[in-house]
């Protein structure tokens, strides 16, 4: 009886020891797997940046790369067993989110679009991304804030240039453009510190400038024709008004001639009477 009891105790002890050993080994293996997953994920996060401090993005940063790293982080989070790794994963996730904002800015400042709507979207997204990174990645913000400001200048210049045209493709200049409007757009373009962008937009401004010159020439020609027509009409009216005066003068001249003729005839009649009287006197004895 004592032997059986002792045997049972030994069996139970051995069984418990085996379970303890198995659980300990399993826990150690799980912890090792979790640590390895976290380590692998954080190493992948490192590839998103060019420096150890994770302040500047990698040259080959892409959306696909960011998504791949995010997937590995999610898998590591599922295997997490120790609280000590949670902080590492949280820091790694913050870096992944920062990389997304960095990519947004990098893509925006690399665009060469002249579409006003697209430029407005890119500018807004870039400013928002820099705002999100201001505390976490100040070095990146310092490196890119001038380029984002330049993007804003491009948007402003395109807005001024777009006001000169009726279509978004800058093919149809508006009617009645003035030289001052064209100069305002040109000044906005000169404010942009981007020669490639300037070379792209200068021919468009030249088109608007030519249209403004043509409109001015047409307006001046029309004004000149109107002035000439007015002078001709005035001369015609002056000529017409002088015609009755000439007619009146002619009538007065005719009347004067008739009066003189009547006067001469009147003087002639007494002379004839005198001659007749003298003749009669001569015939008397």
C-alpha positions as CSV (number, residue, x, y, z in Angstrom):
1,X,0.0,0.0,0.0
2,X,2.8,2.4,0.9
3,X,4.6,1.4,-2.2
4,X,1.6,2.2,-4.4
5,X,1.1,5.5,-2.7
6,X,4.7,6.4,-3.2
7,X,4.5,5.4,-6.8
8,X,1.5,7.6,-7.4
9,X,3.2,10.5,-5.8
10,X,6.2,10.0,-8.0
11,X,4.1,9.7,-11.1
12,X,2.1,12.9,-10.3
13,X,5.3,14.8,-9.5
14,X,6.9,13.7,-12.8
15,X,3.8,14.5,-14.7
16,X,3.6,18.0,-13.2
17,X,7.3,18.5,-13.8
18,X,6.8,17.6,-17.5
19,X,3.9,19.9,-17.8
20,X,5.8,22.7,-16.1
21,X,8.8,22.1,-18.4
22,X,6.6,22.0,-21.5
23,X,4.8,25.2,-20.5
24,X,8.1,26.9,-19.8
25,X,9.6,25.8,-23.0
26,X,6.4,26.8,-24.9
27,X,6.4,30.2,-23.2
28,X,10.0,30.7,-24.0
29,X,9.5,29.7,-27.6
30,X,6.5,32.0,-27.8
31,X,8.4,34.9,-26.4
32,X,11.2,34.2,-28.7
33,X,8.8,34.2,-31.7
34,X,7.3,37.4,-30.5
35,X,10.6,39.1,-30.1
36,X,11.8,37.9,-33.5
37,X,8.6,39.2,-35.1
38,X,8.9,42.6,-33.4
39,X,12.6,42.7,-34.3
40,X,11.9,41.9,-38.0
41,X,9.1,44.5,-38.2
42,X,11.2,47.2,-36.7
43,X,14.0,46.4,-39.1
44,X,11.6,46.8,-42.0
45,X,10.6,50.2,-40.6
46,X,14.2,51.2,-40.8
47,X,14.2,50.7,-44.6
48,X,11.6,53.5,-44.9
49,X,14.2,56.1,-43.8
50,X,17.7,57.1,-44.8
51,X,18.9,57.9,-41.3
52,X,18.9,56.0,-38.0
53,X,16.9,58.8,-36.3
54,X,14.1,58.3,-38.9
55,X,14.0,62.0,-39.7
56,X,14.4,61.8,-43.5
57,X,12.6,59.5,-45.9
58,X,14.4,56.9,-48.0
59,X,15.2,57.9,-51.6
60,X,13.1,54.9,-52.9
61,X,10.2,55.4,-50.5
62,X,6.9,54.2,-52.1
63,X,3.4,53.4,-51.2
64,X,3.9,49.7,-51.8
65,X,6.9,49.6,-49.5
66,X,5.0,51.4,-46.7
67,X,2.0,49.0,-47.1
68,X,4.4,46.0,-46.9
69,X,6.0,47.2,-43.7
70,X,2.5,48.0,-42.2
71,X,1.4,44.4,-42.9
72,X,4.5,43.0,-41.0
73,X,3.8,45.3,-38.1
74,X,0.2,44.0,-37.9
75,X,1.5,40.4,-37.9
76,X,4.0,41.2,-35.2
77,X,1.2,42.8,-33.1
78,X,-0.8,39.6,-33.4
79,X,2.1,37.6,-31.9
80,X,2.7,40.0,-29.1
81,X,2.9,38.4,-25.7
82,X,5.1,40.7,-23.6
83,X,4.0,44.3,-22.8
84,X,7.6,45.4,-23.2
85,X,7.3,44.9,-27.0
86,X,4.1,47.0,-27.2
87,X,6.0,50.2,-26.9
88,X,8.4,49.2,-29.6
89,X,5.5,48.4,-32.0
90,X,3.7,51.6,-31.1
91,X,6.9,53.6,-32.0
92,X,7.3,51.6,-35.2
93,X,3.7,52.3,-36.2
94,X,4.2,56.0,-35.6
95,X,7.2,56.0,-37.9
96,X,5.1,54.2,-40.6
97,X,2.4,56.9,-40.3
98,X,5.1,59.5,-40.6
99,X,6.5,57.9,-43.7
100,X,3.1,58.1,-45.3
101,X,3.0,61.9,-44.7
102,X,6.6,62.2,-45.9
103,X,5.6,60.4,-49.1
104,X,2.7,62.7,-49.6
105,X,5.0,65.8,-49.4
106,X,7.6,64.2,-51.7
107,X,5.1,63.4,-54.4
108,X,3.5,66.8,-54.2
109,X,6.7,68.8,-54.6
110,X,7.8,66.6,-57.5
111,X,4.6,67.3,-59.5
112,X,4.8,69.5,-62.6
113,X,1.1,69.9,-63.2
114,X,-0.4,73.3,-64.3
115,X,-4.0,72.3,-63.5
116,X,-5.3,74.7,-60.9
117,X,-7.5,72.2,-59.2
118,X,-4.7,69.6,-58.9
119,X,-2.3,72.2,-57.6
120,X,-4.8,73.3,-54.9
121,X,-5.2,69.7,-53.8
122,X,-1.5,69.1,-53.7
123,X,-0.8,72.3,-51.7
124,X,-3.5,71.5,-49.2
125,X,-2.3,67.9,-48.6
126,X,1.3,69.1,-48.3
127,X,0.5,71.7,-45.7
128,X,-1.6,69.2,-43.7
129,X,1.2,66.6,-43.9
130,X,3.8,69.1,-42.6
131,X,1.5,70.0,-39.8
132,X,1.2,66.4,-38.8
133,X,5.0,66.0,-38.8
134,X,5.9,69.2,-37.1
135,X,6.5,67.6,-33.7
136,X,7.6,64.1,-34.6
137,X,9.9,64.9,-37.6
138,X,11.1,68.5,-37.3
139,X,14.2,67.8,-39.5
140,X,12.0,66.7,-42.4
141,X,9.7,69.7,-42.0
142,X,12.7,72.1,-42.1
143,X,14.0,70.4,-45.2
144,X,10.7,70.5,-47.1
145,X,8.9,73.6,-45.9
146,X,10.5,75.9,-48.6
147,X,9.5,73.5,-51.3
148,X,5.9,73.3,-50.1
149,X,5.9,77.1,-49.9
150,X,7.1,77.1,-53.5
151,X,4.2,74.8,-54.4
152,X,1.8,77.4,-52.9
153,X,3.5,80.1,-55.1
154,X,2.9,77.9,-58.2
155,X,-0.8,77.6,-57.3
156,X,-1.1,81.4,-56.9
157,X,0.7,82.0,-60.3
158,X,-1.6,79.5,-62.1
159,X,-4.6,81.1,-60.5
160,X,-3.5,84.5,-61.9
161,X,-2.8,83.0,-65.4
162,X,-6.1,81.1,-65.4
163,X,-7.9,84.4,-64.9
164,X,-6.7,85.4,-68.4
165,X,-8.4,82.4,-70.2
166,X,-11.8,81.0,-70.7
167,X,-10.7,77.4,-70.7
168,X,-8.7,75.3,-68.2
169,X,-6.2,74.3,-70.9
170,X,-5.1,77.9,-71.5
171,X,-6.1,77.9,-75.2
172,X,-8.7,80.6,-75.4
173,X,-7.7,84.0,-74.0
174,X,-10.6,86.1,-72.6
175,X,-11.8,89.0,-74.7
176,X,-10.9,92.5,-73.6
177,X,-7.7,91.6,-71.7
178,X,-5.7,94.6,-70.5
179,X,-1.9,94.9,-70.3
180,X,-2.1,95.3,-66.5
181,X,-3.9,92.0,-66.1
182,X,-1.1,90.2,-68.1
183,X,1.6,92.0,-66.1
184,X,0.0,90.9,-62.8
185,X,0.1,87.2,-64.0
186,X,3.7,87.7,-65.1
187,X,4.7,89.1,-61.8
188,X,3.2,86.1,-60.0
189,X,5.1,83.8,-62.2
190,X,8.4,85.6,-61.6
191,X,7.8,85.1,-57.9
192,X,8.0,81.3,-58.3
193,X,11.6,80.0,-57.8
194,X,11.2,77.2,-60.3
195,X,12.7,77.6,-63.8
196,X,11.1,74.5,-65.2
197,X,7.7,75.7,-64.2
198,X,8.4,79.2,-65.5
199,X,9.5,77.8,-68.9
200,X,6.3,75.9,-69.0
201,X,4.1,78.9,-68.3
202,X,5.8,81.7,-70.1
203,X,4.4,80.7,-73.6
204,X,0.9,80.7,-72.1
205,X,1.3,84.2,-70.8
206,X,2.7,85.2,-74.2
207,X,-0.5,84.0,-75.8
208,X,-2.6,86.1,-73.5
209,X,-0.3,89.1,-74.1
210,X,-0.7,88.8,-77.8
211,X,-4.5,88.6,-77.4
212,X,-4.4,91.7,-75.3
213,X,-2.3,93.6,-77.9
214,X,-4.7,92.5,-80.7
215,X,-7.7,93.7,-78.7
216,X,-6.1,97.0,-78.0
217,X,-5.2,97.5,-81.7
218,X,-8.7,96.6,-82.8
219,X,-10.1,99.0,-80.2
220,X,-7.9,101.9,-81.4
221,X,-8.7,101.2,-85.0
222,X,-12.4,101.3,-84.2
223,X,-12.0,104.5,-82.2
224,X,-10.2,106.1,-85.1
225,X,-12.9,105.1,-87.6
226,X,-15.5,106.5,-85.3
227,X,-13.6,109.8,-85.0
228,X,-13.2,110.1,-88.8
229,X,-16.8,109.3,-89.4
230,X,-17.8,112.1,-86.9
231,X,-15.6,114.6,-88.6
232,X,-17.0,113.7,-92.1
233,X,-20.5,114.1,-90.8
234,X,-19.7,117.5,-89.3
235,X,-18.2,118.8,-92.6
236,X,-21.3,117.6,-94.5
237,X,-23.6,119.4,-92.1
238,X,-21.5,122.6,-92.5
239,X,-21.7,122.4,-96.3
240,X,-25.4,121.9,-96.2
241,X,-26.0,124.9,-94.0
242,X,-23.9,127.2,-96.3
243,X,-26.0,126.4,-99.4
244,X,-29.1,128.3,-98.4
245,X,-26.9,131.4,-97.6
246,X,-25.4,131.2,-101.1
247,X,-28.9,131.0,-102.6
248,X,-30.1,134.0,-100.6
249,X,-27.1,136.0,-101.7
250,X,-27.8,135.1,-105.3
251,X,-31.4,136.2,-104.9
252,X,-30.3,139.4,-103.4
253,X,-27.9,140.0,-106.3
254,X,-30.6,139.4,-108.8
255,X,-33.0,141.8,-107.0
256,X,-30.3,144.5,-107.0
257,X,-29.7,144.1,-110.7
258,X,-33.4,144.4,-111.4
259,X,-33.6,147.5,-109.3
260,X,-30.7,149.1,-111.1
261,X,-32.2,148.4,-114.5
262,X,-35.5,150.0,-113.5
263,X,-33.6,153.1,-112.3
264,X,-31.8,153.4,-115.7
265,X,-35.0,153.0,-117.6
266,X,-36.5,155.8,-115.4
267,X,-33.7,158.1,-116.2
268,X,-33.9,157.4,-119.9
269,X,-37.6,158.4,-120.1
270,X,-37.0,162.2,-119.2
271,X,-34.2,162.4,-121.7
272,X,-36.4,161.2,-124.5
273,X,-39.1,163.7,-123.5
274,X,-36.5,166.6,-123.6
275,X,-35.3,165.5,-127.0
276,X,-38.9,165.4,-128.3
277,X,-39.6,168.9,-126.9
278,X,-36.4,170.3,-128.5
279,X,-37.3,168.8,-131.8
280,X,-40.7,170.3,-131.7
281,X,-39.2,173.7,-130.9
282,X,-37.0,173.5,-133.9
283,X,-39.8,172.9,-136.4
284,X,-41.7,176.1,-135.3
285,X,-41.2,179.2,-137.4
